Amino acid sequence: MSVQAFTVYDMIARGAAATGSAPALIQGDRTVSFRELRERVDTLAAGLSGLGIAKGDRICILAQNDVAYVELYGACARQGIIAYPINWRLTAEEVARVLERATPKMMVVDGSTLGVAGSWPGEKKTIAHWYQFGASAASGFKAFDSLYGGAPPAAADVGGDDAFAVISTAAVDVIPRGAVLTHANVLVASLTAIACLGYTATDRYLAALPLFHITALGGWLAHMLAGGASVVVSRFDAEEAVRLIDRHKITHVSDFPPVLASILDAAEKLGSRLESLRYVSGLDAPPTIQRLHDRTQAKFWTGFGQSETTGFVTIQRVVDKPGAAGKPIPSCLVKVVDDYDRDVPAGTPGEIVVRGPLVFQGYYDQADVTAYTLRNGWHHTGDVGRFDDDGSLYYVKRKPEKELIKPGGENVYPAEVESVIVQMDGVSGACVYGIPDARWGEAIKAVVEVKGASAYTPQQVIDFVASKIARFKRPSVVEFTDALPRTAEGAVDRDAVKAKGEKPA
């Protein structure tokens, strides 16, 4: 093992040595200290090793947040096993596609996801081990708690450049791409968050967003490294969040619409002033951010980032320059370039590219896509932005080939939704794009080409999409047309469809 190595497991071990009795994780009435966290990670590593799962193998997790989920991340890190979390909001067919790419040796579920995976132990023979979080398990699964115990094995030879986790991004090409994040990626991201926002051992983080997202995973890691505690919530509920903030003196909440708005509404209902809250980070609408600033002492932080950059690469307090995404953080370079990777001057839009130790290793099992994305020594984000003369980045839009819709922080590619809609009888084309939404930040609109506009109702289209792919990908607005505008090559002219939809009726 290299003397320069410092892994996610080393972060856990350091916490146990430096602040052993301090709380590291809180869930319900249960508190796990830093020392207990290391001990549990060690004994879980023994169980995984006893199954023959070793460095480089993948473990897929389809479950809601739990202390055991965090401990599994730690045990994987100790043994060099790659954690491959999956979005529990996906349909069974979509989850199966992720498994097809991940080829895991083990899959872990919980009670909430048995409806998706309950029959799979008898069907998917390539996955050797099936476990369910908790002390008991459904037929075909083993209880996850049975893995804790035995003498911890020797830790694997793991270095900073080894893969720690694969975070799924949107399904650009049917199967969601998996961004491979290394131990060095998450260490630098954690140190950067501590430096930029000023986390200390007195901070407490509400881990309410799903742990399959880089936002929640990164939030836990950064606060752990700072010596703070994370309050784990299985699934977000606004009133519960307010009670936990007040009970545990939580200082930091991550936000995608409508998280913050619903917390503020619940706080008013419950008579809470959210007095401990200091940081809210993420994306939201200006009126919601202003409500936060008016009602609490917290400041809203925003920036630009991706799973592929292990989180944010620019950051600022919104009050410092409303509308901007902040300046580049100290641990990376951010540029804006034209289609030939040439720098463009301040004020001119171009593709945002990033270089530095936060940039992911590549897309799992997709060497060609990785090479294209990381061409010319820069990570090409597929997003368009511009810098002002002061060096602050402004987000403009997505490049057409990477057009993305983000309802409530989830990633939805229009092409995936379009491919489902055109399966409907009589539908000859579809154009899907994002529209502003007061609650979710962005909503999905579909314009459907079908002869005879009365052939379907909007609800029939919405229901059809929801029956095929995750419900968060279904349109909320559907319009019909006899003919979509098309380019000379016969492709749907997306810009023309959107321009027509934006005109006043």
C-alpha positions in Angstrom: 0.0 0.0 0.0 1.3 3.4 -0.9 2.3 5.8 1.9 0.3 8.4 0.0 -2.9 6.4 0.2 -5.9 7.9 2.0 -9.2 6.3 1.4 -12.8 6.6 2.5 -12.1 3.9 5.1 -9.2 6.0 6.3 -11.6 8.9 6.8 -13.7 6.6 9.0 -10.6 5.4 10.9 -9.4 8.9 11.4 -12.7 9.9 12.9 -12.7 7.0 15.3 -9.2 8.0 16.5 -9.8 11.7 16.7 -13.4 12.0 18.0 -14.2 8.4 19.0 -17.1 9.0 21.3 -18.7 11.8 19.3 -21.9 11.0 17.3 -21.2 10.1 13.7 -24.7 8.9 12.6 -28.1 9.4 14.1 -31.3 7.6 13.0 -34.4 7.7 15.1 -33.4 7.0 18.7 -30.2 5.4 17.6 -26.8 7.1 17.8 -23.6 5.6 16.3 -20.3 7.1 17.5 -17.3 7.4 15.3 -15.7 4.6 17.2 -18.7 2.4 16.8 -18.9 3.2 13.1 -15.4 1.9 12.5 -16.1 -1.2 14.6 -19.3 -2.0 12.6 -17.6 -1.3 9.3 -14.8 -3.7 10.3 -17.1 -6.5 11.3 -19.3 -6.0 8.1 -16.1 -6.2 6.1 -15.5 -9.6 7.7 -18.9 -10.8 6.5 -18.4 -9.5 3.0 -15.0 -11.2 2.8 -16.5 -14.4 4.1 -18.7 -14.4 1.0 -15.7 -14.2 -1.2 -16.5 -10.6 -2.3 -13.2 -8.9 -3.0 -11.5 -5.8 -4.4 -13.0 -4.7 -7.7 -16.3 -6.6 -7.2 -19.5 -4.6 -7.3 -22.3 -4.5 -4.7 -25.6 -3.0 -5.9 -27.9 -1.3 -3.3 -31.6 -0.7 -4.0 -32.8 0.8 -0.7 -33.8 3.9 1.1 -31.4 5.7 3.5 -30.3 3.7 6.6 -27.3 3.6 8.9 -26.6 0.2 7.5 -26.4 1.8 4.0 -23.7 4.1 5.2 -21.9 1.2 6.9 -22.0 -0.7 3.7 -20.3 2.2 1.9 -17.6 2.0 4.6 -17.1 -1.7 4.4 -16.8 -1.6 0.6 -14.2 1.2 0.9 -12.2 -0.9 3.4 -12.0 -3.9 1.1 -11.8 -2.1 -2.3 -15.3 -3.3 -3.2 -17.2 -0.9 -5.5 -20.5 0.3 -4.1 -23.0 0.7 -7.0 -26.2 2.3 -5.5 -29.4 2.4 -7.6 -32.2 4.9 -7.7 -35.2 3.2 -5.8 -37.6 5.3 -7.9 -36.8 3.3 -11.1 -39.1 0.6 -12.5 -38.1 -3.0 -12.3 -37.1 -2.9 -16.0 -34.9 0.1 -15.4 -33.2 -1.4 -12.4 -32.6 -4.6 -14.4 -30.7 -2.6 -17.0 -28.5 -1.1 -14.3 -27.7 -4.6 -13.0 -26.9 -5.7 -16.6 -24.2 -3.0 -16.7 -23.0 -3.4 -13.1 -22.7 -7.2 -13.1 -22.6 -7.3 -9.3 -21.7 -10.2 -7.1 -24.2 -9.1 -4.5 -27.4 -7.1 -4.3 -28.9 -5.5 -1.2 -32.5 -4.3 -0.9 -34.9 -3.2 1.9 -38.5 -3.7 2.6 -39.6 -0.8 0.4 -38.0 -2.3 -2.8 -39.1 -5.9 -2.5 -41.9 -5.1 -4.9 -39.3 -4.5 -7.6 -36.7 -7.2 -6.7 -38.5 -9.7 -4.6 -38.6 -12.5 -7.2 -35.1 -11.9 -8.6 -33.0 -14.2 -6.4 -34.6 -17.2 -8.2 -34.3 -15.6 -11.6 -31.0 -13.7 -11.9 -28.5 -16.5 -11.4 -25.5 -14.3 -12.2 -25.8 -12.5 -8.9 -24.5 -14.8 -6.2 -25.7 -13.1 -3.0 -29.0 -11.5 -2.1 -29.5 -9.6 1.2 -32.1 -7.4 2.8 -31.3 -4.7 5.3 -32.4 -5.6 8.8 -32.5 -8.6 11.1 -35.0 -10.6 9.0 -35.5 -11.1 5.3 -38.0 -12.1 2.7 -37.8 -15.5 1.0 -34.8 -15.7 -1.3 -32.9 -13.1 0.7 -30.7 -13.3 3.8 -30.8 -10.8 6.7 -28.1 -8.2 6.3 -27.5 -8.1 10.0 -26.1 -11.6 9.8 -23.1 -10.3 8.0 -21.8 -8.4 11.0 -19.4 -10.5 13.1 -16.2 -12.4 13.0 -12.6 -11.1 13.1 -12.0 -8.3 10.6 -9.9 -9.4 7.7 -6.8 -7.5 6.6 -7.8 -4.3 4.8 -7.3 -4.6 1.0 -4.6 -2.7 -0.7 -6.6 0.3 -1.8 -5.3 3.6 -3.1 -6.6 7.0 -4.0 -7.1 6.1 -7.7 -9.1 3.0 -6.9 -12.9 3.1 -7.5 -15.0 3.8 -4.5 -18.5 4.1 -5.9 -20.4 4.2 -9.2 -23.1 6.9 -9.2 -25.7 6.4 -12.0 -26.5 9.4 -14.2 -29.3 9.7 -16.6 -30.2 7.1 -19.2 -28.6 8.8 -22.3 -28.4 5.4 -24.1 -31.2 3.4 -22.4 -29.0 2.1 -19.6 -28.0 4.8 -17.1 -24.3 5.7 -17.3 -22.4 5.1 -14.2 -19.9 7.7 -13.1 -16.9 6.0 -11.4 -15.8 8.1 -8.4 -12.4 7.3 -6.8 -11.4 7.6 -3.1 -9.2 10.6 -4.1 -12.2 12.2 -5.8 -14.4 12.1 -2.7 -11.5 13.0 -0.3 -10.8 16.2 -2.3 -14.5 17.0 -2.6 -14.9 16.6 1.2 -11.9 18.8 1.9 -13.1 21.4 -0.6 -16.6 21.5 1.0 -15.1 22.0 4.4 -12.8 24.8 3.2 -15.5 26.6 1.2 -18.5 26.4 3.6 -16.5 26.1 6.8 -17.9 22.9 8.3 -16.7 22.0 11.8 -17.3 19.2 14.4 -20.3 21.2 15.7 -22.2 20.9 12.4 -24.9 18.4 11.8 -26.2 17.4 8.4 -29.7 16.2 7.5 -29.1 13.2 5.2 -32.6 13.2 3.8 -31.9 13.2 0.1 -31.2 9.6 -1.2 -27.8 8.1 -0.7 -27.6 7.1 -4.3 -27.2 10.8 -5.2 -23.8 12.4 -5.0 -25.4 15.3 -3.0 -26.3 13.1 0.0 -23.3 10.9 -0.3 -21.0 13.9 -0.5 -22.8 15.7 2.4 -22.3 12.7 4.7 -18.6 12.3 3.7 -17.7 16.0 4.2 -19.4 16.3 7.6 -17.8 13.0 8.7 -14.4 14.3 7.8 -15.1 17.6 9.6 -16.1 15.6 12.7 -19.8 16.4 12.5 -22.8 14.1 12.6 -25.3 13.1 10.0 -28.9 12.6 10.9 -30.1 9.8 8.5 -33.7 9.9 7.3 -35.0 7.0 5.3 -37.3 9.1 3.1 -37.9 12.9 3.2 -40.9 14.2 5.0 -41.1 17.9 5.6 -42.7 17.9 9.1 -40.3 15.2 10.3 -37.4 17.2 8.8 -38.4 20.3 10.8 -38.7 18.3 14.1 -35.3 16.7 13.4 -33.7 20.1 12.7 -35.0 21.4 16.0 -34.3 18.3 18.0 -30.7 17.6 16.8 -29.7 21.3 16.1 -29.1 20.5 12.4 -27.1 23.1 10.7 -27.1 22.0 7.0 -29.8 20.8 4.6 -29.3 20.0 0.9 -32.0 21.2 -1.4 -33.6 20.4 -4.7 -37.2 21.7 -5.3 -39.5 21.3 -3.5 -37.5 20.3 -0.4 -36.8 23.8 1.0 -40.3 25.2 0.2 -41.9 22.3 2.0 -39.6 22.6 5.0 -40.5 26.3 5.3 -44.2 25.6 4.9 -43.9 22.9 7.6 -41.9 25.2 9.9 -44.7 27.8 9.7 -47.3 25.1 10.5 -45.3 23.8 13.5 -44.3 27.2 14.8 -40.5 26.5 14.3 -38.0 29.2 13.5 -35.4 26.7 12.4 -32.9 28.4 14.7 -30.0 26.0 14.3 -30.0 26.1 10.5 -26.9 27.8 8.9 -26.5 26.4 5.5 -28.9 25.3 2.7 -27.1 24.2 -0.4 -28.4 23.3 -3.9 -30.8 24.8 -6.4 -34.1 26.6 -5.9 -36.2 29.5 -7.1 -35.4 33.0 -6.0 -38.7 33.5 -4.0 -38.1 30.3 -2.0 -34.5 31.4 -1.3 -35.7 34.8 -0.2 -38.2 33.1 2.2 -35.3 31.2 3.8 -33.3 34.5 4.2 -36.3 36.3 5.6 -37.3 33.6 8.1 -34.0 32.2 9.3 -30.4 32.9 9.9 -29.3 30.4 7.2 -27.7 31.4 4.0 -28.4 29.6 0.7 -25.3 28.4 -1.2 -25.5 27.4 -4.9 -23.1 26.4 -7.6 -22.5 24.3 -10.6 -21.5 20.6 -10.5 -22.3 17.1 -11.6 -21.9 13.5 -10.4 -19.0 13.4 -12.8 -17.2 16.2 -10.8 -18.0 14.6 -7.4 -20.3 17.6 -6.7 -19.9 21.3 -7.1 -17.0 23.0 -9.0 -18.2 26.5 -8.5 -19.9 27.8 -5.4 -21.2 31.0 -3.8 -23.7 32.4 -1.4 -26.7 33.5 -3.4 -26.8 36.9 -1.7 -23.3 37.6 -3.0 -24.3 37.6 -6.7 -27.9 36.6 -7.4 -28.2 34.6 -10.6 -24.6 33.5 -10.7 -23.3 30.0 -10.0 -20.2 31.3 -8.2 -16.4 31.2 -8.9 -14.4 28.0 -9.4 -13.4 26.2 -6.1 -9.7 26.0 -5.2 -9.3 22.4 -6.3 -10.1 22.6 -10.0 -10.0 24.6 -13.2 -13.2 25.6 -15.0 -13.2 27.0 -18.5 -15.8 27.9 -21.1 -14.9 26.8 -24.7 -16.3 26.7 -28.2 -17.0 23.6 -30.3 -13.3 23.3 -31.1 -12.2 23.5 -27.4 -11.0 27.1 -27.8 -11.4 29.5 -24.9 -14.1 32.1 -25.4 -14.0 35.6 -23.9 -15.9 36.7 -20.9 -19.6 37.2 -21.6 -19.6 34.6 -24.5 -21.5 31.4 -23.9 -19.7 28.1 -24.4 -19.4 24.6 -23.1 -18.3 24.3 -19.4 -15.2 22.1 -19.1 -13.4 21.0 -15.9 -10.0 19.7 -15.0 -8.7 18.7 -11.5 -8.8 16.0 -8.9 -12.6 16.1 -8.6 -13.1 14.8 -12.1 -14.4 11.3 -12.2 -12.4 8.3 -13.5 -14.9 7.6 -16.3 -18.1 5.9 -17.1 -18.2 2.3 -15.9 -17.7 -0.2 -18.7 -18.0 2.5 -21.4 -14.5 3.3 -22.6 -15.6 5.0 -25.8 -18.0 7.4 -24.0 -15.4 8.1 -21.4 -12.7 9.0 -24.0 -15.1 11.4 -25.8 -16.2 13.1 -22.5 -12.6 13.5 -21.3 -11.1 14.5 -24.6 -8.2 16.9 -24.8 -7.5 16.7 -21.1 -10.8 18.2 -19.9 -14.1 16.9 -18.7 -16.8 18.1 -21.1 -19.9 18.7 -19.0 -22.4 19.1 -21.9 -23.6 22.3 -20.2 -23.3 25.8 -21.6 -22.3 28.7 -19.4 -20.5 32.1 -19.5 -18.1 33.9 -17.2 -18.5 37.6 -16.3 -15.5 39.9 -16.1 -15.2 39.2 -12.3 -14.8 35.4 -12.9 -18.2 34.3 -11.8 -19.9 31.5 -13.8 -23.4 31.8 -15.1 -25.3 28.8 -16.2 -27.0 29.2 -19.6 -28.4 25.9 -20.9 -27.6 22.4 -21.8 -26.0 21.4 -25.1 -28.6 19.9 -27.5 -27.0 16.4 -27.4 -27.1 16.4 -23.6 -30.4 18.2 -23.1 -31.6 17.2 -19.6 -34.6 17.9 -17.5 -34.3 18.0 -13.7 -37.7 17.6 -12.0 -37.0 17.8 -8.2 -33.2 17.1 -8.7 -33.7 13.9 -10.7 -32.1 13.6 -14.2 -34.4 12.9 -17.2 -33.2 12.8 -20.8 -35.9 13.7 -23.3 -34.8 11.0 -25.7 -35.7 8.3 -23.1 -39.2 9.7 -22.6 -39.7 10.2 -26.4 -38.7 6.6 -27.1 -41.5 5.4 -24.8 -44.2 7.7 -26.2 -43.5 6.6 -29.8 -44.4 3.0 -28.8 -48.0 4.1 -28.6 -50.1 3.0 -31.5 -50.5 5.7 -34.1 -47.8 8.0 -32.6 -45.3 9.0 -35.3 -43.1 11.4 -33.3 -42.6 13.1 -30.0 -40.7 16.1 -28.6 -40.1 16.3 -24.9 -38.5 19.2 -23.1 -38.3 21.0 -19.8 -40.6 23.8 -18.7 -40.4 26.0 -15.5 -42.3 24.6 -12.6 -42.9 26.5 -9.3 -42.8 23.4 -7.1 -40.3 21.1 -8.8 -38.1 23.6 -10.5 -38.6 22.0 -13.8 -41.4 19.9 -15.3 -41.7 17.7 -18.4 -43.7 18.7 -21.4 -44.4 16.4 -24.3 -45.6 17.4 -27.8 -47.0 14.3 -29.5 -47.4 13.8 -33.2 -50.5 11.7 -33.9 -53.0 11.8 -36.7 -56.2 13.0 -35.2 -55.6 14.9 -32.0 -58.5 13.1 -30.3 -56.9 9.7 -30.6 -55.5 10.0 -27.1 -56.0 12.2 -24.0 -53.0 13.8 -22.2 -53.7 11.5 -19.2 -53.4 8.4 -21.4 -49.9 9.5 -22.5 -48.9 10.3 -19.0 -50.1 6.9 -17.7 -48.4 5.1 -20.6 -45.0 6.6 -19.8 -45.5 5.9 -16.1 -46.2 2.3 -16.9 -42.9 1.9 -18.7 -40.3 3.9 -16.8 -40.0 5.7 -13.5 -42.9 7.9 -12.6 -40.7 11.0 -12.1 -40.0 10.8 -15.9 -43.7 11.1 -16.9 -44.8 14.3 -18.6 -47.0 16.7 -16.6 -48.1 18.6 -19.7 -49.0 16.9 -23.0 -50.0 18.6 -26.3 -50.9 17.0 -29.6 -50.1 18.0 -33.2 -50.7 16.5 -36.6 -47.1 17.3 -37.6 -44.0 18.2 -35.7 -41.6 20.6 -37.4 -38.6 18.8 -38.8 -35.2 19.5 -40.1 -34.0 18.9 -43.6 -32.6 15.5 -42.4 -36.1 14.5 -41.1 -35.3 14.8 -37.4 -37.7 16.7 -35.1 -36.7 20.3 -34.9 -36.6 20.6 -31.1 -35.8 24.4 -31.1 -38.8 25.1 -33.3 -41.1 23.0 -31.1 -39.9 24.8 -28.0 -40.1 28.2 -29.6 -43.7 27.6 -30.7 -44.6 26.4 -27.2 -43.2 29.5 -25.6 -45.3 31.9 -27.6 -48.4 33.3 -25.9 -51.6 31.7 -26.9 
